[in-house]
Amino acid sequence: MNSAKAISQLEDLKRDRLSFIDGNDNELDEVFLEDIKAISLAIKALKKCPDIKDNDFRCRLCGKELKTWKSIQKGMGPICESRYLTDLYKNQKITFESVLQKKGDIKENGK
């Protein structure tokens, strides 16, 4: 779904909510009016945003569709995130020998 289709669906939903208002100033009318206000704000926000395409909600690493808001925010799913963090950790791993070697280099240079 792109932005234009989302806007179209929101406008349909807005018309639907308008059809429920009977004009008797009851509590239900207030609920529907609040819905209409919220939908109108969403439409305005979407019109100001660049076009959103389906591939915006895909994992940056594997390309699979992201299904949770948390994954969409991160740009990757939990499996790819785990793999990415594991690879990142392995690439930055410091061994005990390398620390000792660096200490030896400092002592040798400090003499």
N, CA, C and O atoms as a DFTB+ gen file, in Angstrom:
444 C
 N C O
     1  1       0.852      -1.174       0.000
     2  2       0.000       0.000       0.000
     3  2       0.895       1.233       0.000
     4  3       1.859       1.309       0.762
     5  1       0.573       2.188      -0.851
     6  2       1.326       3.433      -0.861
     7  2       0.514       4.522      -0.174
     8  3      -0.615       4.283       0.256
     9  1       1.088       5.718      -0.072
    10  2       0.435       6.819       0.635
    11  2      -0.903       7.190       0.005
    12  3      -1.874       7.438       0.720
    13  1      -0.965       7.229      -1.323
    14  2      -2.203       7.621      -2.000
    15  2      -3.340       6.651      -1.666
    16  3      -4.472       7.071      -1.426
    17  1      -3.032       5.359      -1.653
    18  2      -4.063       4.370      -1.330
    19  2      -4.482       4.487       0.133
    20  3      -5.664       4.356       0.455
    21  1      -3.512       4.733       1.023
    22  2      -3.825       4.899       2.442
    23  2      -4.720       6.120       2.654
    24  3      -5.673       6.068       3.431
    25  1      -4.410       7.214       1.963
    26  2      -5.230       8.425       2.067
    27  2      -6.636       8.143       1.575
    28  3      -7.610       8.564       2.199
    29  1      -6.750       7.433       0.460
    30  2      -8.058       7.087      -0.086
    31  2      -8.875       6.261       0.906
    32  3     -10.069       6.500       1.089
    33  1      -8.224       5.290       1.541
    34  2      -8.929       4.459       2.520
    35  2      -9.339       5.268       3.743
    36  3     -10.425       5.070       4.287
    37  1      -8.471       6.180       4.176
    38  2      -8.817       7.028       5.318
    39  2      -9.981       7.955       4.987
    40  3     -10.835       8.199       5.840
    41  1     -10.026       8.475       3.757
    42  2     -11.145       9.325       3.354
    43  2     -12.448       8.529       3.315
    44  3     -13.501       9.048       3.684
    45  1     -12.382       7.269       2.870
    46  2     -13.566       6.397       2.909
    47  2     -14.021       6.165       4.352
    48  3     -15.215       6.187       4.653
    49  1     -13.057       5.945       5.227
    50  2     -13.371       5.732       6.636
    51  2     -13.994       6.996       7.250
    52  3     -14.908       6.912       8.071
    53  1     -13.493       8.147       6.845
    54  2     -14.039       9.420       7.325
    55  2     -15.509       9.579       6.888
    56  3     -16.359       9.973       7.686
    57  1     -15.793       9.269       5.621
    58  2     -17.176       9.325       5.124
    59  2     -18.063       8.336       5.881
    60  3     -19.219       8.632       6.183
    61  1     -17.515       7.170       6.181
    62  2     -18.260       6.169       6.928
    63  2     -18.622       6.698       8.314
    64  3     -19.764       6.555       8.750
    65  1     -17.676       7.298       8.998
    66  2     -17.924       7.857      10.326
    67  2     -18.955       8.990      10.270
    68  3     -19.792       9.120      11.164
    69  1     -18.889       9.802       9.220
    70  2     -19.865      10.888       9.058
    71  2     -21.287      10.344       8.939
    72  3     -22.238      10.972       9.402
    73  1     -21.425       9.177       8.318
    74  2     -22.760       8.599       8.120
    75  2     -23.406       8.159       9.431
    76  3     -24.625       7.999       9.490
    77  1     -22.608       7.960      10.489
    78  2     -23.153       7.530      11.773
    79  2     -23.683       8.688      12.622
    80  3     -24.412       8.464      13.587
    81  1     -23.322       9.913      12.271
    82  2     -23.763      11.061      13.062
    83  2     -25.220      11.362      12.731
    84  3     -25.582      11.587      11.576
    85  1     -26.047      11.359      13.779
    86  2     -27.475      11.583      13.541
    87  2     -27.929      13.003      13.890
    88  3     -29.073      13.369      13.620
    89  1     -27.044      13.801      14.486
    90  2     -27.366      15.196      14.773
    91  2     -28.191      15.410      16.021
    92  3     -28.718      16.505      16.215
    93  1     -28.327      14.416      16.871
    94  2     -29.111      14.566      18.102
    95  2     -28.255      14.980      19.291
    96  3     -28.726      14.960      20.427
    97  1     -26.994      15.356      19.042
    98  2     -26.072      15.789      20.103
    99  2     -25.942      14.766      21.230
   100  3     -25.873      15.134      22.403
   101  1     -25.908      13.507      20.879
   102  2     -25.714      12.493      21.904
   103  2     -24.229      12.153      22.037
   104  3     -23.401      12.660      21.281
   105  1     -23.904      11.304      22.988
   106  2     -22.509      10.939      23.251
   107  2     -21.873      10.217      22.065
   108  3     -20.682      10.387      21.805
   109  1     -22.651       9.420      21.351
   110  2     -22.110       8.704      20.196
   111  2     -21.648       9.676      19.120
   112  3     -20.629       9.444      18.468
   113  1     -22.397      10.770      18.928
   114  2     -21.969      11.767      17.944
   115  2     -20.594      12.319      18.308
   116  3     -19.762      12.543      17.429
   117  1     -20.356      12.538      19.590
   118  2     -19.059      13.055      20.045
   119  2     -17.932      12.065      19.724
   120  3     -16.849      12.467      19.299
   121  1     -18.192      10.788      19.928
   122  2     -17.197       9.748      19.629
   123  2     -16.870       9.753      18.135
   124  3     -15.703       9.709      17.746
   125  1     -17.913       9.807      17.307
   126  2     -17.685       9.803      15.862
   127  2     -16.985      11.078      15.409
   128  3     -16.158      11.029      14.498
   129  1     -17.293      12.214      16.021
   130  2     -16.622      13.471      15.678
   131  2     -15.137      13.413      16.040
   132  3     -14.296      13.922      15.299
   133  1     -14.814      12.794      17.175
   134  2     -13.406      12.626      17.563
   135  2     -12.679      11.712      16.571
   136  3     -11.530      11.966      16.210
   137  1     -13.360      10.647      16.134
   138  2     -12.786       9.767      15.107
   139  2     -12.492      10.551      13.834
   140  3     -11.425      10.402      13.238
   141  1     -13.433      11.380      13.425
   142  2     -13.285      12.168      12.192
   143  2     -12.111      13.137      12.311
   144  3     -11.351      13.323      11.360
   145  1     -11.968      13.754      13.486
   146  2     -10.835      14.666      13.706
   147  2      -9.507      13.913      13.597
   148  3      -8.569      14.388      12.957
   149  1      -9.433      12.749      14.219
   150  2      -8.204      11.946      14.187
   151  2      -7.884      11.501      12.760
   152  3      -6.727      11.547      12.341
   153  1      -8.889      11.076      12.026
   154  2      -8.683      10.643      10.638
   155  2      -8.215      11.822       9.780
   156  3      -7.327      11.674       8.940
   157  1      -8.819      12.991      10.001
   158  2      -8.417      14.187       9.240
   159  2      -6.964      14.542       9.501
   160  3      -6.241      14.907       8.574
   161  1      -6.525      14.439      10.757
   162  2      -5.118      14.709      11.084
   163  2      -4.189      13.703      10.410
   164  3      -3.122      14.067       9.916
   165  1      -4.602      12.443      10.394
   166  2      -3.787      11.408       9.741
   167  2      -3.676      11.679       8.246
   168  3      -2.604      11.502       7.666
   169  1      -4.761      12.104       7.618
   170  2      -4.741      12.415       6.185
   171  2      -3.791      13.580       5.912
   172  3      -2.996      13.532       4.973
   173  1      -3.879      14.630       6.739
   174  2      -2.981      15.784       6.568
   175  2      -1.518      15.365       6.703
   176  3      -0.670      15.787       5.917
   177  1      -1.231      14.539       7.697
   178  2       0.151      14.084       7.919
   179  2       0.645      13.261       6.733
   180  3       1.780      13.439       6.292
   181  1      -0.181      12.371       6.218
   182  2       0.221      11.549       5.074
   183  2       0.455      12.390       3.825
   184  3       1.348      12.091       3.033
   185  1      -0.340      13.439       3.647
   186  2      -0.173      14.295       2.471
   187  2       1.138      15.068       2.521
   188  3       1.686      15.425       1.478
   189  1       1.650      15.333       3.735
   190  2       2.907      16.068       3.885
   191  2       4.134      15.160       3.769
   192  3       5.234      15.628       3.473
   193  1       3.940      13.866       4.004
   194  2       5.063      12.912       3.994
   195  2       5.398      12.486       2.572
   196  3       4.549      12.525       1.682
   197  1       6.659      12.076       2.371
   198  2       6.982      11.477       1.077
   199  2       6.216      10.173       0.908
   200  3       5.756       9.579       1.883
   201  1       6.085       9.743      -0.323
   202  2       5.317       8.530      -0.600
   203  2       5.921       7.335       0.128
   204  3       7.127       7.094       0.060
   205  1       5.077       6.602       0.816
   206  2       5.499       5.400       1.539
   207  2       5.170       4.198       0.670
   208  3       4.050       4.071       0.174
   209  1       6.133       3.329       0.490
   210  2       5.924       2.119      -0.306
   211  2       6.067       0.902       0.579
   212  3       6.627       0.980       1.672
   213  1       5.561      -0.218       0.107
   214  2       5.614      -1.451       0.896
   215  2       7.033      -1.844       1.265
   216  3       7.263      -2.381       2.348
   217  1       7.995      -1.582       0.373
   218  2       9.354      -2.032       0.668
   219  2       9.989      -1.239       1.805
   220  3      11.075      -1.592       2.266
   221  1       9.323      -0.158       2.274
   222  2       9.805       0.564       3.443
   223  2       9.645      -0.269       4.704
   224  3      10.267       0.020       5.726
   225  1       8.811      -1.306       4.633
   226  2       8.550      -2.139       5.786
   227  2       9.159      -3.529       5.594
   228  3       8.578      -4.538       5.995
   229  1      10.322      -3.561       4.982
   230  2      11.043      -4.814       4.768
   231  2      12.386      -4.750       5.488
   232  3      12.952      -3.676       5.690
   233  1      12.877      -5.914       5.866
   234  2      14.160      -6.008       6.555
   235  2      15.278      -5.532       5.638
   236  3      15.336      -5.919       4.471
   237  1      16.154      -4.703       6.159
   238  2      17.273      -4.182       5.368
   239  2      18.305      -5.257       5.050
   240  3      19.081      -5.116       4.104
   241  1      18.314      -6.323       5.831
   242  2      19.309      -7.363       5.618
   243  2      18.815      -8.497       4.726
   244  3      19.530      -8.937       3.825
   245  1      17.594      -8.972       4.974
   246  2      17.125     -10.126       4.201
   247  2      15.964      -9.804       3.262
   248  3      15.669     -10.587       2.359
   249  1      15.306      -8.669       3.461
   250  2      14.222      -8.265       2.575
   251  2      12.843      -8.798       2.934
   252  3      11.872      -8.510       2.235
   253  1      12.738      -9.571       4.012
   254  2      11.422     -10.092       4.410
   255  2      10.574      -8.962       4.997
   256  3      11.091      -7.969       5.509
   257  1       9.243      -9.148       4.906
   258  2       8.316      -8.153       5.432
   259  2       8.419      -8.089       6.951
   260  3       8.423      -9.119       7.626
   261  1       8.502      -6.863       7.485
   262  2       8.542      -6.664       8.929
   263  2       7.110      -6.558       9.445
   264  3       6.282      -5.860       8.860
   265  1       6.825      -7.256      10.541
   266  2       5.439      -7.366      10.998
   267  2       5.154      -6.613      12.288
   268  3       3.987      -6.401      12.621
   269  1       6.173      -6.204      13.022
   270  2       5.931      -5.488      14.276
   271  2       6.492      -4.077      14.177
   272  3       7.430      -3.818      13.424
   273  1       5.909      -3.178      14.943
   274  2       6.349      -1.784      14.926
   275  2       7.800      -1.675      15.395
   276  3       8.562      -0.863      14.870
   277  1       8.176      -2.471      16.360
   278  2       9.547      -2.465      16.874
   279  2      10.537      -2.840      15.764
   280  3      11.587      -2.211      15.629
   281  1      10.206      -3.852      14.982
   282  2      11.069      -4.269      13.874
   283  2      11.130      -3.198      12.793
   284  3      12.194      -2.951      12.224
   285  1      10.003      -2.564      12.507
   286  2       9.974      -1.505      11.494
   287  2      10.870      -0.361      11.925
   288  3      11.590       0.199      11.099
   289  1      10.843       0.004      13.211
   290  2      11.689       1.074      13.711
   291  2      13.169       0.732      13.585
   292  3      13.985       1.593      13.254
   293  1      13.510      -0.525      13.850
   294  2      14.908      -0.951      13.772
   295  2      15.361      -1.173      12.330
   296  3      16.546      -1.059      12.017
   297  1      14.400      -1.493      11.454
   298  2      14.739      -1.761      10.067
   299  2      15.143      -3.197       9.809
   300  3      15.608      -3.534       8.720
   301  1      14.963      -4.045      10.816
   302  2      15.292      -5.462      10.660
   303  2      14.493      -6.280      11.651
   304  3      14.077      -5.792      12.702
   305  1      14.290      -7.537      11.291
   306  2      13.553      -8.444      12.151
   307  2      14.425      -8.988      13.269
   308  3      15.634      -8.758      13.273
   309  1      13.834      -9.708      14.221
   310  2      14.588     -10.203      15.370
   311  2      15.679     -11.212      15.013
   312  3      16.729     -11.233      15.655
   313  1      15.450     -12.041      14.009
   314  2      16.461     -13.027      13.615
   315  2      17.671     -12.327      13.005
   316  3      18.809     -12.622      13.370
   317  1      17.426     -11.397      12.073
   318  2      18.538     -10.667      11.448
   319  2      19.253      -9.786      12.463
   320  3      20.471      -9.619      12.397
   321  1      18.501      -9.226      13.398
   322  2      19.124      -8.402      14.436
   323  2      20.077      -9.247      15.270
   324  3      21.192      -8.823      15.577
   325  1      19.631     -10.441      15.630
   326  2      20.476     -11.346      16.414
   327  2      21.741     -11.711      15.633
   328  3      22.844     -11.690      16.178
   329  1      21.568     -12.043      14.356
   330  2      22.730     -12.385      13.516
   331  2      23.672     -11.194      13.379
   332  3      24.891     -11.348      13.455
   333  1      23.108     -10.016      13.178
   334  2      23.917      -8.807      13.015
   335  2      24.719      -8.521      14.280
   336  3      25.913      -8.227      14.213
   337  1      24.053      -8.609      15.440
   338  2      24.746      -8.337      16.699
   339  2      25.811      -9.385      16.980
   340  3      26.880      -9.060      17.496
   341  1      25.527     -10.651      16.645
   342  2      26.518     -11.714      16.832
   343  2      27.743     -11.454      15.960
   344  3      28.876     -11.555      16.431
   345  1      27.517     -11.119      14.687
   346  2      28.630     -10.814      13.788
   347  2      29.406      -9.596      14.273
   348  3      30.636      -9.585      14.222
   349  1      28.703      -8.579      14.738
   350  2      29.345      -7.373      15.231
   351  2      30.215      -7.695      16.431
   352  3      31.340      -7.208      16.537
   353  1      29.697      -8.516      17.336
   354  2      30.442      -8.904      18.533
   355  2      31.687      -9.703      18.153
   356  3      32.770      -9.455      18.683
   357  1      31.538     -10.661      17.238
   358  2      32.673     -11.491      16.838
   359  2      33.771     -10.654      16.184
   360  3      34.957     -10.901      16.403
   361  1      33.377      -9.670      15.387
   362  2      34.367      -8.840      14.698
   363  2      35.099      -7.889      15.643
   364  3      36.206      -7.448      15.335
   365  1      34.500      -7.571      16.777
   366  2      35.136      -6.649      17.710
   367  2      35.680      -7.355      18.949
   368  3      36.085      -6.704      19.912
   369  1      35.688      -8.652      18.923
   370  2      36.110      -9.430      20.079
   371  2      37.605      -9.215      20.342
   372  3      38.427      -9.301      19.429
   373  1      37.931      -8.941      21.573
   374  2      39.322      -8.747      21.972
   375  2      39.752      -9.999      22.723
   376  3      39.090     -10.427      23.669
   377  1      40.844     -10.568      22.302
   378  2      41.329     -11.775      22.975
   379  2      42.296     -11.385      24.090
   380  3      42.886     -10.304      24.088
   381  1      42.430     -12.283      25.018
   382  2      43.332     -12.064      26.142
   383  2      44.771     -11.893      25.646
   384  3      45.528     -11.073      26.166
   385  1      45.129     -12.680      24.637
   386  2      46.485     -12.598      24.085
   387  2      46.758     -11.227      23.464
   388  3      47.854     -10.685      23.610
   389  1      45.773     -10.673      22.779
   390  2      45.989      -9.371      22.154
   391  2      46.154      -8.273      23.200
   392  3      46.896      -7.314      22.983
   393  1      45.465      -8.409      24.338
   394  2      45.627      -7.429      25.420
   395  2      47.021      -7.528      26.003
   396  3      47.680      -6.513      26.230
   397  1      47.478      -8.761      26.249
   398  2      48.823      -8.949      26.787
   399  2      49.879      -8.441      25.811
   400  3      50.876      -7.841      26.214
   401  1      49.650      -8.686      24.532
   402  2      50.587      -8.237      23.520
   403  2      50.648      -6.698      23.505
   404  3      51.732      -6.121      23.413
   405  1      49.512      -6.055      23.593
   406  2      49.485      -4.596      23.615
   407  2      50.159      -4.056      24.860
   408  3      50.842      -3.035      24.789
   409  1      49.985      -4.717      26.012
   410  2      50.661      -4.294      27.238
   411  2      52.167      -4.427      27.067
   412  3      52.929      -3.563      27.501
   413  1      52.588      -5.515      26.432
   414  2      54.016      -5.717      26.185
   415  2      54.560      -4.652      25.259
   416  3      55.673      -4.169      25.466
   417  1      53.799      -4.271      24.235
   418  2      54.214      -3.228      23.327
   419  2      54.351      -1.889      24.036
   420  3      55.250      -1.110      23.718
   421  1      53.481      -1.614      24.983
   422  2      53.540      -0.359      25.724
   423  2      54.769      -0.341      26.610
   424  3      55.458       0.676      26.692
   425  1      55.059      -1.465      27.285
   426  2      56.223      -1.540      28.157
   427  2      57.502      -1.410      27.351
   428  3      58.431      -0.718      27.767
   429  1      57.560      -2.075      26.191
   430  2      58.751      -2.004      25.348
   431  2      58.972      -0.589      24.829
   432  3      60.105      -0.109      24.798
   433  1      57.900       0.077      24.423
   434  2      58.016       1.447      23.914
   435  2      58.300       2.441      25.035
   436  3      58.898       3.491      24.796
   437  1      57.878       2.120      26.252
   438  2      58.060       3.018      27.391
   439  2      59.461       2.969      27.976
   440  3      59.798       3.836      28.781
   441  1      60.302       1.992      27.612
   442  2      61.658       1.850      28.185
   443  2      62.568       2.884      27.701
   444  3      63.738       2.905      28.085
